[in-house]
Amino acid sequence: MKIAVYPGSFDPLHIGHQAIMEYLTHEQAFDWVYLVISPQNPFKDPSKALNARKRYEDAVAAVKRHPDLHVWVDDVELNIPPPNYTIKTLDALKAREPGNTFTLVMGADNLAGLPRWRCSRRIFTDYDVVVYPRRGFDSAELLEAVREHCRKRHIRCHVSLIDAPMVDISSTEIRNARAKGTDVSEWLM
């Protein structure tokens, strides 16, 4: 099967994430999206790890409310010893399900930093990457910079842009609105 691996904090999971998952299964023909709850992004605040299990449970509940989605909330990163590097996650999934092909899904905001990720050469060599648009980021320019990085280092680079819908909301904005007492239910998945 063709699996889209969509990792993130998902704090909280919202309609923008849902739009991307729907696009991946309906327009990009992935059989399944594995929504991977990251306990601790090595580039972000370490306190996120404290609520990882709760974020996982909330994501499972949210996905259950949408049985038409071909999404599996995966706790693979919750069971891998830290630090949580994407290559470890992809390799763990491949070892668990050797018959499937795995494609990393990321937002354009993460694309510029991808060459600096742990074992990025292996991510480029062993897996495909699809990139969805994010507000304030020039996806095509970022993609060209990554491809140039790969060309200079003679690395196979199967990174492509997808035309997924861009919902103008972020988890940070939702958390901030919630902290002010604003009803955010319309944005939640």
C-alpha positions, 0 to 999 in steps of 0.5 A: 500500500501507498502510505502518506506519513504525516507527522506533527505535534497536532496540538490541536488537530484542526480543519487545516490538517483535515483538509490536507489528509482529505487531499492526500487520500482523494487527490494524491491516491494514497491508500492511507494517511498515518497521522504520527503524533510527535512527542517532541520535535527536536527543534521545538519546546521540550515541554510538548513531550509532557502532553504527547499521550493526550495529543494522541488520544485527542487525535484518535477521537477526532479521526473517529468523528470522520470515518470517511477518512482513510487516516490511522493515528499512529503512536509509533513515535511514542514508542521510539526512544527519544530524540524523535528524528523523522528518519527513525520514524520512517525506518520503524514504519518500514520495518513494521510494514515492509510491504508498504511504501512510505512518503513523508508529508510536510508543510513548506515551512519545514522544507527549508530546514530539511537538509539539516535534519538528522540523516537527511541524505537517507530521507532523500534517498530512501523515501519520497517527500511531498510538500503542501503549501503554507502561508508566507512560504514560497514553496517553489523557491524552497523546493528549488533550494532543496533540489540544488542542495541535493544536486551539489551532493549527488543525492537522489531527491524525490521531493514534490509540491502538492496543491493541497488546500491552504486553510488559514489557521494554525494550532498556535492560533487556536491555542492562543484563542482558547487561552483567551476564552474564545470558542474555537470549536469551528476550527477543530477537527 
